[in-house]
Amino acid sequence: MHEYSIVESIVNSMLDAIEKQRVAKIMSVRFKRGSAFSEEAFQQAYQSLTVGTLLEQTPITIDTVNLDFNCSCGHKQVIDSDELVGHMFICPKCGATKEID
């Protein structure tokens, strides 16, 4: 649900800007997301929130920015959304936790 509210805020901002600028057609949209933010959740929220708007059938590109984890125990890895427990990442080597926004 956290992802949905983030995407909702982004879409609402985009729609406000589109309306203010009186845009008639959107050719494409590009987003960046952190690797800890589920791309599937992003796409599902985006599709449901853009129904009936100029953004509805617009092709989207989603670029991923890696969220690197460097633990004090020496373990290093890129955090993926599938590795989170809620909004927490747990180091697989030592069990240290890190909250992910």
N, C-alpha and C positions, 0 to 999 in steps of 0.2 A: 504494500500500500504506500510505503514511503516513496517508491519510484514513481507511482502514479501521480502523486501530488507535485513532484518535481517536474515531471513532463507536462502536467496541467499548467503550471506556472509559465513554463517556456512557451507552450502553445498559445496561451492567453496573451502573453507579451507579443508574440509574433502576429496574432490576429489584430491586436490593437494597432501595431505599426502598419500593417497592411491596410487597415481601414483609414488611418490618418493620412497615409500617403496615396490613398485611392488607387491601389494596385488592382489591375484587372485580371492578371494571370501570373502564377508562380511557376517557373520552369523547373526548379529543383531546390532541394533543401539539404544542407550539410550540417551534421552535428558531430561533436566530440564527446565521448563518454569515457569515464574512468573504467579500467578493467574490472573493478569491483561492482560496477553498476550493470545489472543484467541487460544484455542487448535485447533478449526476448521480451522482457518486461517493458523496456523502453518502446519497442515496436508495437506491442499490444496496446499500451496506453496511448501512443501517438495515433494509431489507427482509430481507436474509439473516440478520441477527443477531436479529431478533424472531420468526422462525418458531417456532411452538409456545409463545409467551408471550402474556401479556395485551396486549402491545403490537402483536401481529401485524396485526390488521385496524383498528387505531386510526388515524383520520384525522390526518395531520400537516400542519402549516403551517411553511414555512421562510421566515423573513425574512432579507433580505440587508443587511448593513452594508458600505458602501463602504470599501475600503482605498485611501486617497488617496496618490498618489506625487507628491512635490514635489522635483524634482531641483535640484541646485545650478546646473545650466545654464539653469534657468528653465522647463523642461518640466514640465507638470502633467497628471495623468490618474488615473482610477480603475483600479486593477489588477484584471484579470479572470483567472480560473484558466487560460484559454486562452492567455494571454500569458506564462506562466511557462516557464522552461527549468529543469526539475527544480523546485527551490525558490528559483530566482533570477529576478528581474525585471531586464531590461536596458533602460535608457533608449533609446527609439528615436531620440532626437536626438543624444546624445553618447556612448552606449555604456556609461555608468556602470552598475554592477550593485548590486542591493540584495537581500539574503537575506530571504525571506519565511517566517516561522514557520508 
